[in-house]
Amino acid sequence: MGQLFLGVAFKVLALIGVLTLAFYAGTSFGSSALEPPTIEVESTELGVECQLVERHTVQYIERPVTVTNNIERVHRIPTELRNFNDLEELKQWLATVDTDTTTVYFELPDAPVDCDDYALALQSKALADGYILSFAVISRNEYDAVFQSELPPSRSLHAINLAVTGNSAYYIEPQTGEIALAAQLD
């Protein structure tokens, strides 16, 4: 029995020695030798980091990404609105915007085209070009007195435009481009 006890004791001591050597060998290689290999991949576009934790296992780490989009908007805004310098400048401008073929855009296809739509369209063109052009409503009697054409008897009011040049104010018929003196200001 003594030999049996010595044989078991020797085996236990040998096992402890092997385990001790294995422990020291493992610590000498460092803890990184025991960890699975890792690979870090960054994608700045998606803001996701990928790390290989162990074979067949991938860990995704989401990080917030700030996205900046520059939207270019161009608005044509004149530096300063002004009146027409003289009657000739008014006539030249009316020729360039071609008042004979004014296009008016409506929200509904069946919307009636009437005088105020033309006057507002001409006013918008003037503002886009840096000119002050008023929207005015005059009576049929006043219209017939200053313009060459006459309004139909069914119309009691008519929308037109008014431009100021120096000391003179001129009515403009937006549908034809006709200019009529409205008043001398001084």
Buried (B, 14 or more C-beta within 10 A) or exposed (E): EEEEEEEEEEEEEEEEEEEEEEEEEEEEEEEEEEEEEEEEEEEEEEBBBBEBEEEEEEEEEEEEEEEEEEEEEEEEEEEEEEBBEEBEBBBEBBEEBEBEEBEBEEEEEEEEEEBBBBBBBBBEBBBEBEBBBBBBEBEBEBBBEBBEEEBEEEEEEBBBBBBBBEEBBBBBBBBBBBBBEBEEEE
